Amino acid sequence: MKKKLAFFLTAIMAMSAVPAYAGVPATPTASKVTVNGEAKAFEAYNIKSNNYFKLRDIAYVLNGTDASFSVGWDGAANSIALVKGEAYAPTGSEMKVSGTKDIKDAVESTSAILIDGQKAALKAYTIKGNNYFKLRDLGTALDFNVGWDNASQTISITSEPSAAAKPTEKEEKTTLTWEEAEKMGLSMEIVGIWASHGLYSEMICFADDSPFKAISVNSATVNGKKATAHVYTAAYLKTTEMWSDYYNDADFFLQYTFPDNAMYSLNADPYSPDYGKRNDVSVTYSLQTKDGKVYTLPVTYNMLSEGNGGLWIE
């Protein structure tokens, strides 16, 4: 009987030694941490194999950098408001490190998270009255970078966009609008439209200070029907009967052929069935610059069949 009683008491003592958690256990993070290359001591925790840091600690160490963000609390709405780019106002509670290795009880936070006024799905836990967030989630949402060096067991925080949020180098613009192309020294003039012969022509001119050196046509349609483009240089034109002194300023001459009856006559009189009809000519140009860059220029010409017609560009 005594042996049975002793075993029972031992079992009770063993059970009482295991802490009861209302949430999940949070183990103090053993990893070193640097912020913009400088070692910092944080009270951080590992929860379910992820590192969680106190929100205000992160706001504090990034304050004054490109990744600054403010932290606001609305008790009535039970919400945390973060605003990127705003200065953080310290409360005096930041960067307090107890130094203990005790496992803490982490309870999942029920507070709503707003970033720049928009609700964000960020996982958070409350530990001893403070909100802790998964570090990589914060980095992605708030545009700072989180790195890991396995050799030194070091977490690095840098005030630049995280890999998920950071764009690659600023993408160079490769598509131009007509207005942008004009500002860069491109001009165009329709020099001939022969609807009955199924062709029309354009004269392309580059200003002396324009970066462009060549033009080609990727695709062309007339009223939805495919047209074929022919591109001639001014030097070539001068050797053919197509040349006219009118083209003296031309750098390139573009001629399009299209199916019969694809274009309405531009010289239509009020009694013609073509009168008042609109011709849509869509062309996608490729413009090459003197330094080897290539731009795409999509343009739509609208030509109205009224007498001498009218032309405008979309």
ABEGO torsion letter per residue (X at the ends): XAAAAAAAAAAAAAAAABBBBABBBBBBBABBBBBGGBBBBBBBBBBGGBBBBBAAAAAAAABGBAABBBBBBBAAAGBBBBBBGBBBBBAGABGBBAGBABBBBBBBBABBBBBGGBBBBBBBBBBGGBBBBBAAAAAAAAGBBBBBBAAAGBBBBBBBBBAAABBBBBBBBABBBAAAAAAAGBBBBBABBBAAAGBBBBBBBBBAABABABBBBABBBBGGBBBBBBBBBAAAAAABAABBAAAAABABBBBBBBBBGABBBAABBAABAABGBBBBBBBBBBBBBAAGBBBBBBBBBBBBBBEAEBBBBX
